[in-house]
Every structure is written in C-alpha cells, then in structure tokens.
Amino acid sequence: MDIKDREKFKKNLLKLKQELSKLLENDDEYTQSNDSIDELDQATELIERMTGFALSSNLRSNMKLVDEALKRIDAGKYGRCENCDKEISLKRLSVLPFTKYCINCQRELEKP
C-alpha cells in the first residue's frame, strides 16, 4: 500500500469516527426509560431500550476498531494482517477499513 492509499484510508476512518461519535452522542434517547403506565407500552419500551443498548454496544465496538485502525496507520502497520502479516487487499479495506485480518485469516478465525 502506498502513502496515497494510506492517507485516503486515514481520511475515511476519521470521517467514520466522527459519524460514530455523533451517533453515540444521540444514543441516550434510545436507552432512557419513560415511566409508561400501560403494560403494552412498557413492553414496547423495553424492546426499544434493549435494541438501543445493543446499538450502543455495537457503536462503541466499532469506535474501538476505528481507533485501533488509526493507531495502526500511525505505526505504519495498517493494511497488514495481524495474524499472518500478509498485506490485506485494498478491496477488503475499502469495505471494512478497520479490519485487522486478511480474508483467509478471518475465515479461519470464524470457523467453529
């Protein structure tokens, strides 16, 4: 990967981090409780809060991955698989710019 590609990915990761930050700022509205009176309303609210917690957890996880990818860029290790040290394809990085693994290692890690 050349410097131009690395800078492009860094720019995209910083933009993604900004978008995730905005979403995390607004996640309180999904996780706060309203003291509903009706049982059906309470059940619906519980489902919405559970969905909000799951969304918030996913956002935080993705934020961590983005931060780790930015650190790899600064360390000059971005775009290399953390498992086999082979170069990760630009196509894969374009889809998942915060990925740590090449497609082959990712498949191996996901095997049961």
N, C-alpha and C positions, 0 to 999 in steps of 0.2 A: 504494500500500500504506500502510495506516495504522500507527500506533505499536503498536497491539494485535497486529496481524498480525506485525509485525517482531519483537516480543517473543516471540510464540509460536514463530516460526521459530528465534530465537536459543536458546530453551529446548530445542527439538528437536535443534538442531545440537550443543549442549553435551552432551545425552544421547547422541547418536550418537558424539561424540568420546570420551566415557567408555567406551562399548561397544567402540569400535575399539581404545582403549588396552588394555583387558582382553584382547582377542584378540591384540594384538601382544605382550603380556607372555607369553602362552602359546605363541607360535609357535615357540619354541626346541625344543619337544618334537617338532615336525614336521620340523625341519631338521637335527637332530643324527643322527649316524651311530652305528649299533651294528655292531661287527665280527662280522657273521654269517659262518658257515662255509659253509653250503650255497649253491650258485650260485643256485638259485631264490629263496632268502631274500634274497640280495644283490640280485637283480634287482627283487624286490618292494620292498625297502627303497629302492633307487634311485628307483623310481617314486614312492614315498611322499615321499621327500625333495624330488624335483623338484616335486611337487604342493605341498608345504609352502613351497618357495621362491616359487612362483607366487602362492600365497595370501598370503604375507607381503608380496610386492611390491604386490599389489592392495590390501591393507590399508593399507600406507604411502601409496600413491597416494590412496586415499580420505581418509586422515587429512589429507593436504596440501590436498585440495579443501575439506574441512570447515573447516580453519584459514583458508583464503582467504575462504570464505563468512563466517566470523565477523568477519574484518577488514573485509569489505565492509559488514557490518551496522554496525560501529563507525564506519565512514567515511560512513555514510548512503547508500551506493551499492548496497545489497542489493536484489535484485529487478529490477534494470535490466540489460539485455543489454549485455555488454561490447563487442559488435560494432556494434549499431545504436542502442544507448541507449534502446530502447523497453522498456516495462515487461514483465517476464516474468509469464505468467499464474500466479495463485495455485494453480491446479490442477497446473501443471507443477512449481512449487516444492514443493508437497505431496508429489509423487512423488520429485523429485530436489532436495532443499533446498540442495544445494551447486552446482547448475548455474550456469554463467556466461552461458549464451546462451538466447535465446528459441527456440522450436521451429523457426521459419523459418531463423534463422541456423545453428542446429545442423545442420539438413538440408543447408544449403549447405556447411558445413564437412566434412560426411561424404561429399559427392559425390566420386567418383574423379577 
